[in-house]
Amino acid sequence: MNSAPSASGHGVRLTAHPLQRVGAYALLALAGVADQQRSPESLTAAEFKHACRRMTADVVATADLPDTKAPQAFWLSASYLLWPNSKMNTTNRKSLSIAERRTQIGRWRSYSATVLDVPCALCGVAACGFYGKVDVPLGASVEHRNTTVPGHEGMALCVGCLASFHALPYGCSIRGGRAAALHSWDDDVLARMTRRQVHRTRQQALMSTGDTTATGRYSREVEALQGLRRYEHPMRAGVELYVFSNSNKQQALDVHSIEQPLAEWLRETLHPGQLGSGFRYLVRAHHTSKTLGSVRLAYNAFHLPERLAGTAVAYLARLTDALGGPPGETVELVALYQSFVREVLGVTQREIDQIEQLGDRIGQLLRTRPERGTLKEFEHVHSEPNKLQTWLKKQAVDWTLRREVSEPLVSTEQWRLLFEPGDRVRLHRDLLFISVLQHLAKQGWLADAATERNDQDDNLLVEERQ
Ligand SMILES: [Zn+2]
């Protein structure tokens, strides 16, 4: 059925095309290669043939199915978004016999041993044919649209690159009429995450009723963060989430990225054993009456990463205002916030220490005058530079009069961090605000226990979804 590629023609290469790379690693997993260190480029002819046979068996098996509603119709259903107009889903499908369908699908997936006098558009070795939408996801975005050789319907591909594209769907989460592939330029990350996804997709295909339309809100982003969780080494590159459909009706390609520092921070923070209360409270801070905290956090990580830190501060501010003092989550959430601004946003430890020192001093002042509602006043002025400056100057007088200390309340360096024009001053003022809350919380000024809000917790990011 599947004519085996020749030994000289099987070579799989890692190219500059992210989706081909995902497919190449999916081939490695489909070949049953257990050695985690091996590259797709090391596949032997026999291993390559084995992977291709598995894929062909899956698509040929759809010939027996009456329609996409049948049990185990996963690949038939998915074929409309992956391989539209292919032999799997021809318009005359219903009028063909099962044997005819099998023959046609098998022929489509028979890799030609022909070598053309044209280089593969991706890796440069001799191509075996020209391929278009039936075999290659051609995204809607112009920069990701694959080049077309003039006079031909598609691009020249070698057997290895063509098989990589056929294997790509195994490395994707296929739900909601879209396929989502997680890519990284860190080959080790890509290898492990793709291997895991191939396992899950094959499980899904075995158990599925064929319905690939159902999906939770932002489930792809949540799954992507779950994928980071199990990776055990520091990440050398960020991750990109490719969400695409090749469907005739809704061709689409969206790419969302997490830069390396944030990807590494999330991996480390989410890692089993590392997950402290701080992260749990960050999930809680993202919780709304309409959206689970994990889901909103995963969305922000890919789409609005700058909101991750701001959401934590807004949460503490909201509760402090409502409760009249720092909530039970304060100390752990502030520690997590500090690690975030240090590791992801590049705030130095010295800058954090400087602001924390000022926060401690302000906290000391506030504790001497709790009855005067000074905390509430500080809450109101902390985000507005002019008001905060006036407030600090006023407090500096008190500080000098009341204390037998030689240092001023605010040093020149601290003043500069808070007010010198730049894109970080807002962040530094937020850091000051939560440092004050941290001081008060550590001195026993907690307004309540963090357990008061257990009902807002969810743990989607640490759960393995099958
Ligand atoms: Zn190639």
Boltz pocket constraint, residues with backbone or C-beta under 6 A from the ligand:
constraints:
  - pocket:
      binder: B
      contacts: [[A, 13], [A, 120], [A, 121], [A, 122], [A, 123], [A, 124], [A, 125], [A, 157], [A, 158], [A, 159], [A, 160], [A, 161], [A, 162]]
      max_distance: 6.0
